[in-house]
Amino acid sequence: MKIIKDSVHDHITIDGVARDLLDTPTVQRLRGIAQLGTVSLVYPSANHTRFEHSLGVYHLACEALEHLGVEGRQADRVQAAALLHDVGHGPFSHNLEDMTYRRTGRYHDDVDDLLASGQVAAVLEEHGLEPERVAGLVAGEGRFGQLVSGELDVDRMDYLVRDAHHTGVPYGTIDHGRLVRELTFVDGELVLREGNVQTAESLLVARALMNPTVYNHSAARIAKAMLRCATEHLLEVESNEDEIDAETLQRMDDHDVIVALRRTDPTREFSRRLDHRDLYKRAVWAEIDDVPGGIIEADHESIREFEREIADDAGVPEDSVILDVPGRPSMTESTSRVVVNGDIRRLGHQSPLVDALRAAQYSQWRLGVYSPEAVREQVGHAAVRILGLDIDGPLISETRDGLYATLDQFAE
């Protein structure tokens, strides 16, 4: 048994298979992966790691299993999956995931290969656990996979509280103790018991408030886009000194990537800017209604082509233009299931808050075009022309923050 002092959950007792997994290289690598990627450039105290978060998820999983009355081999499987659920993350967490997925076809919850061999596999097998079944739980498969990866999972419960704690913002505060206590299974579905609509709403509201203030803060988005662009260049170098491909990149940590960017010629300037927080500025910041649908749905290669066209139109180097197009707004938490008057209902069909929060998400969506400050004006005007953005005439606000689709101001 091992007792670990945690900044969020106080003391975490770790035992059994989880204790033996704790010191494997696969789990220890998570100490070098920032939970929030580039958000620390906005909130300096947001330096917590995937390792701390994994301990928190394990702790909440243990509490949930106790309240659900789950014991024995099945409990061991879920506890192992909770601790291992993030071992597939690449450097800087989600910041580079889409890029590596395009090259490997693997997201962070695809951990079959990591659990199939090596020390992790040996530990699981010593405890009579099948690595493939634990990997399935990490991917959200089956009845208990919902507890590790689902709409009411303990992963979400921990990261909202932990991210709020380390950034210092109050918006991620949820009653995770009640959420865990009120979980139950009905016909194989993980739901919240009768009388917990507001408890489910708390998850929804917390995530909706954390999105614009933390996860999608404009400066964090710019830094993420610059990091992504730099790392793409790193992978495109035919013979980089470290011989890094996408498969290798997915198993690196943040420090490995930073060193590789610093020592590779095509990425050195991006690395300098990120090191010194000399970030690109917003040349365009456009609302969803002002962006043609074809832009929003464009694939990666189309986005890169738009960047080249904007740079050519503006007369600047290609690396001086980054086009950042978020996916359409979505709200996974709205599909959480709650028991109301004896029936299982999705939160989106039960709570009037859902529509209001969806409208807020829609209004917060922004397309960004980023460039060095010296060329921001010409890049902004070129982007409006090339992308066909509907922000001409009196709607253009040429302020220190670039071209806006509205006169709204957002802190950078």
RASUL-V608503 format. One line per field, one symbol per residue. phi: phi as a letter, one per 30 degrees, with the letter a starting at -180 (. if undefined). psi: psi as a letter, one per 20 degrees, with the letter a starting at -180 (. if undefined). burial: 1 if it has 16 or more other C-alpha atoms within 10 Angstrom, else 0. A space follows every 50 residues. Layout:
phi = ???
psi = ???
burial = ???
//
This chain:
phi = .bccdcdccicccbbidddddecdedddeddcbdechddddcceddcdcd dedddddeddddddddddicbidddddddddddcdcdddddhhdecdddd ddccibcdccceddcdbidddddeddcicdeddddddedidieddddcba dcddeddddddddddddicddddbddddeddcdacbhicdbcdeibdddd dddddeddddeddbdceedddddddddddddddeddddbdechccddded cdcedededdddccedcddddddddchcddcddbbcdddcceedddcddd dddddeddddddddibdeddbbcccdddebbeddcecbcbhicdbdedcc cdddddddddeddddbdcbcaeedcddddddddddddidcbcidddcdcd cjdcdbddcbdc
psi = qppppqhgjdpppprchhghhgjqhgghhihjopgjcjhiignhimjqrh ggghggggghgggghghikpabhggggggghghjhjiipaqkcihjghgh hhhikprhjnjghhiirahggggghhjkpohhhghhghijqagihhhhna hkqigghghggghgghhjqihjpqmhgggghjqrpokiporprpjkghgh hhggggghhhghhfhkqghhgggghggggghggghiphmqhilpahgggh jraghgggghhhjpgiihgggggghjkmqrrohqnqrhijpqhhghjqrg hhghgggggggghikrqhijpppooqrqprnhhijqpqpokiqpqqhhih pihghghghggghipppqpqrqhhjgghgghhggggikqmlrbiiponai japqhrjqppp.
burial = 00000001000101001111110001101111111111111110011111 11111111111111100000000011111111111111111111111011 00000111111101110011111100001010111111111001111111 11111111111111111010111101001111110000011110011011 11111111110011111111111111111111111010010001110011 11110011011101011101100100001111111111001000110000 00110111111011010111111110000000110111110001111100 10110011001100111111111011111111110010111000011000 111110000000
//
